[in-house]
């Protein structure tokens, strides 16, 4: 997962997406780690106009870890904030 996080931080979103998907398919065991991977995938999907995939990734994050929440700063983002609020049924 760290490769995916690093690629995401470096703006290499295609590489990040591949690495995060691979981590979810294989090595990740912790619900928190899985939720973070799904969150980053949701961010990638939202910023590349794949809203349905963004919604699905946020749903997976919440199903994997029921305590998963975006931070205030993340929630205020104009692309993924509204999608997350809709999925989470937040105002």
C-alpha positions in Angstrom: 0.0 0.0 0.0 2.9 2.4 0.7 3.8 2.3 -3.0 0.3 3.4 -3.8 0.3 6.1 -1.2 3.7 7.4 -2.4 2.6 7.4 -6.0 -0.6 9.3 -5.1 1.4 11.9 -3.1 3.7 12.3 -6.2 0.8 12.8 -8.5 1.3 9.5 -10.3 -2.4 8.6 -10.2 -2.3 5.7 -12.7 0.5 4.0 -10.8 -1.2 4.8 -7.5 -4.5 3.2 -8.7 -2.7 0.1 -9.8 -0.7 -0.2 -6.6 -3.7 0.4 -4.4 -5.9 -2.1 -6.2 -3.1 -4.7 -5.9 -2.8 -4.0 -2.2 -6.5 -4.4 -1.7 -6.5 -7.7 -3.7 -3.6 -9.1 -1.7 -1.7 -7.9 1.2 -3.9 -5.6 3.2 -5.6 -7.1 6.3 -6.3 -4.1 8.5 -9.8 -2.6 8.0 -8.3 0.9 8.6 -5.6 0.3 5.9 -8.2 -1.0 3.5 -10.4 2.1 4.2 -7.4 4.4 3.5 -6.7 2.6 0.2 -10.4 2.9 -0.8 -10.3 6.6 0.1 -7.3 7.3 -2.1 -9.0 5.4 -4.9 -12.1 7.4 -4.4 -10.1 10.6 -4.7 -8.5 9.4 -7.9 -11.8 8.4 -9.4 -13.5 11.7 -8.4 -10.7 13.8 -9.9 -10.8 11.8 -13.1 -14.6 12.2 -13.5 -15.4 8.6 -12.6 -18.1 9.5 -10.1 -19.8 6.1 -9.9 -16.4 4.5 -9.1 -15.8 7.2 -6.6 -19.1 6.5 -4.9 -18.3 2.7 -4.8 -14.9 3.3 -3.3 -16.3 5.5 -0.5 -19.0 2.8 0.1 -16.3 0.1 0.3 -14.3 2.2 2.7 -17.3 2.6 5.0 -18.2 -1.1 4.7 -14.6 -2.2 5.5 -14.2 0.2 8.4 -17.5 1.6 9.8 -15.5 4.2 11.7 -14.1 5.6 8.5 -14.7 9.4 8.0 -13.1 12.1 5.9 -11.4 14.9 7.7 -12.9 18.3 7.7 -10.5 19.5 5.0 -11.1 16.4 2.9 -14.9 16.8 3.3 -14.7 20.4 2.0 -13.1 19.4 -1.3 -15.3 20.4 -4.2 -14.9 17.2 -6.2 -15.1 14.4 -3.6 -16.8 16.2 -0.7 -20.2 16.2 -2.3 -19.9 12.5 -3.4 -18.8 11.5 0.1 -21.7 13.4 1.7 -24.2 11.8 -0.6 -22.8 8.3 0.0 -22.7 8.9 3.8 -26.1 10.7 3.9 -24.5 13.8 5.3 -26.0 17.3 4.8 
